[in-house]
Amino acid sequence: MRFSSLHTWIRITFLVILSAAPITQARQVRIDFDTLYVESQTLMGSLHIHNLLDKQSIKALRKGMTAIIEYRAQIWHEKNRWVKSMIHERYRRLKINYNHWERKYQVFFQDGQSRLYEEQELIDYCQQLSAFKIIDIHSLTEGYRYRVVAQVLFRPMSMENIQELKQWLSGEADEFDPGDIKISKSPWKKAGDWILNVFVNLTGFGDQVITGKSPLFYLTNGQLLLEEKL
């Protein structure tokens, strides 16, 4: 009886997925630096990520997917064209799912707080990273050439990894790989993992890592000077 119920559940879920997942078209996802400036002795940046959340991503969230987003800002010292070294990295992490009770998207932050967003509010919030603190300028050497490399990691998440996800979100597990989906021996949980993978493949809601680079810059008397325009 249990096997029959499981089989029926898989068939129904698969049909729902097929009906909800039209063929997706490749979209242009990119990162633009809107501003890069010094404020209160801190290098700050504002980024815009174009097309991070499209219709298929939003649909996948509404259908029960959980997603993670990690924003990384790296400072690279570029001595010349061939010699480069990363000297600092800072990140911001989010977890997103759909709250069916409130009919809104729920974003969980690293401090344990959460907030509900309407669809367009969620898109705007996730695609615009404003006033992001990157590094104290006293950690930089005046006259050296630097560049900020921004990365955005966007992945679906299995609920099997809920404890690891909590640690990752809080910063306790810096090296945790959100793409490592655990497989359980339970047939119900195995079915859930299988459904996750099928849904990801059909909706295009898979791993994405987007990278953007700022112009080269250097500091003089605490002021930031760009070698070219943003």
Buried (B, 14 or more C-beta within 10 A) or exposed (E): EEEEEBEEBBEEBBEEBEEBBEEBEEEEBEBEBEEBEBEEEBBBBBBBBEEBBBEBBBBBBBBBBBBBBBBBBBBBBBEEEEEEEEBBBEBBBBBBBBEEEEEBBBBBBBEEEBEEBEBEBBBEBBBEBEEBBBBEBEEBEEEEBBBBBBBBBBBBBBBBBEEBBBEBBEEEBEEBEBBEBEEEEEEEBEBBBBBBBBBBEBBBBBEBEBEBEBEBBBBEEEEBEBEEEE
